[in-house]
Amino acid sequence: MSTDGEKSITLTRTIDAPAEEVFAAWTDPALLEQWQADHADFEAFEGGTLRFETADEDDPSVSHVVNGQVAAYEQDRKLVEIWRFGEEGDIEESTLIITFRPLDDERTEITLVEVDEAHTDPESRIFSIEAWSAALDELAELLE
């Protein structure tokens, strides 16, 4: 039997940019395409939809697609996103909770929590931690 802690990963990072800019990088499709996806659609409001498409690193002819919904939207403070991915009949779902805490006018602490049943598997947890760490590095590089 697993606990919620085993189903989630948490990463915290300080980005040298104002909260408004960090939040925009998570909600503006043009910015999302610079660090998170090759193609992004994002409706920046609670109940909005999202779609991210990224080419496979090993086989660029293969695309990975995430569809989902914005479950909560607090301007410059918090996002909750439901992500759905996988093949028909084998759809996985995860929940992302991203909080943005201004440390001062030029620095923002971002905390990302991903909740996913797959994280009960240690390999899945490690893969997701590494993937989100790399994504947050790309975000920092974009904004700093």
C-alpha positions in Angstrom: 0.0 0.0 0.0 1.4 3.4 -1.0 1.1 6.7 0.7 0.5 10.0 -1.0 4.2 10.8 -0.5 5.1 7.8 -2.7 2.8 9.1 -5.4 4.3 12.5 -5.6 7.6 14.3 -6.3 8.4 17.8 -5.2 11.0 20.2 -6.6 11.8 23.7 -5.4 13.9 26.1 -7.4 14.7 29.8 -7.1 14.5 31.7 -10.4 16.2 35.1 -10.8 13.1 36.7 -12.3 10.0 38.4 -11.0 7.0 36.2 -10.3 5.0 37.7 -13.1 7.6 36.6 -15.7 8.0 33.1 -14.2 4.2 32.7 -14.2 4.0 33.9 -17.8 6.6 31.3 -18.8 4.1 28.6 -17.6 1.0 30.1 -19.2 2.0 31.9 -22.5 2.3 29.4 -25.4 5.1 31.4 -27.1 7.2 31.2 -23.9 6.2 27.5 -23.2 7.6 26.7 -26.7 10.9 28.1 -25.7 11.5 25.7 -22.7 8.8 23.0 -22.3 7.3 21.9 -25.7 7.9 22.1 -29.4 4.2 23.2 -29.8 2.0 24.5 -27.0 -1.6 25.5 -26.6 -2.7 26.9 -23.2 -5.9 28.6 -22.2 -4.8 30.7 -19.3 -7.9 30.5 -17.1 -9.4 28.0 -14.6 -11.2 25.3 -16.7 -9.0 26.1 -19.8 -7.4 23.3 -21.8 -3.8 22.7 -22.6 -1.9 20.7 -25.2 1.8 20.2 -25.4 3.5 18.3 -28.3 7.2 17.4 -28.2 9.3 15.3 -30.7 11.0 12.2 -29.3 14.7 12.9 -28.8 15.7 9.5 -30.2 13.2 9.5 -33.1 12.0 13.0 -34.1 9.3 11.4 -36.3 7.5 10.4 -33.1 5.6 13.0 -31.1 4.7 12.9 -27.5 1.4 14.7 -26.7 0.0 15.8 -23.4 -3.6 17.0 -23.2 -5.1 18.4 -20.1 -7.0 21.0 -18.2 -6.2 24.0 -16.0 -7.8 23.0 -12.7 -6.8 26.1 -10.8 -5.4 29.4 -11.9 -4.3 32.1 -9.5 -2.5 34.9 -11.4 1.2 35.0 -10.6 0.7 32.7 -7.6 -0.5 29.1 -8.4 -1.4 26.7 -11.2 -2.9 23.3 -11.0 -2.9 21.3 -14.2 -4.2 17.9 -15.0 -2.1 16.2 -17.6 -3.3 13.2 -19.7 -0.9 11.3 -21.9 -0.4 7.8 -23.5 -2.0 5.7 -26.1 -5.7 5.2 -26.6 -6.9 2.7 -24.0 -3.8 3.3 -21.8 -4.2 6.9 -20.8 -2.2 8.0 -17.8 -3.1 11.1 -15.7 -1.0 13.2 -13.4 -1.6 16.4 -11.5 0.9 19.3 -11.4 0.7 21.9 -8.7 3.0 24.8 -9.3 3.3 27.6 -6.8 5.2 30.9 -7.3 6.4 32.7 -4.3 8.1 36.1 -4.8 11.3 36.3 -2.7 11.8 39.9 -3.7 11.2 42.0 -6.8 13.7 40.0 -8.9 13.6 36.4 -7.5 10.8 33.8 -7.4 10.7 30.5 -5.6 8.9 28.0 -7.7 7.6 24.7 -6.1 6.5 22.0 -8.4 4.6 19.0 -7.1 3.6 16.2 -9.5 1.2 13.6 -8.3 1.0 10.4 -10.3 0.2 6.8 -9.4 3.2 5.8 -11.6 5.5 7.4 -9.0 5.0 4.4 -6.7 7.6 2.8 -9.0 11.1 4.2 -8.0 12.2 4.3 -11.7 9.3 6.5 -12.6 10.0 8.8 -9.7 13.7 9.1 -10.7 12.8 9.7 -14.4 10.3 12.4 -13.5 12.6 14.1 -11.0 15.3 14.2 -13.7 13.0 15.4 -16.4 11.5 18.2 -14.3 14.9 19.2 -13.0 16.1 19.6 -16.6 12.9 21.5 -17.6 13.4 23.9 -14.6 17.0 24.4 -15.8 15.7 25.4 -19.2 13.2 27.7 -17.6 15.9 29.4 -15.5 18.1 29.7 -18.6 15.3 31.4 -20.5 14.4 33.9 -17.8 17.7 34.7 -16.0 
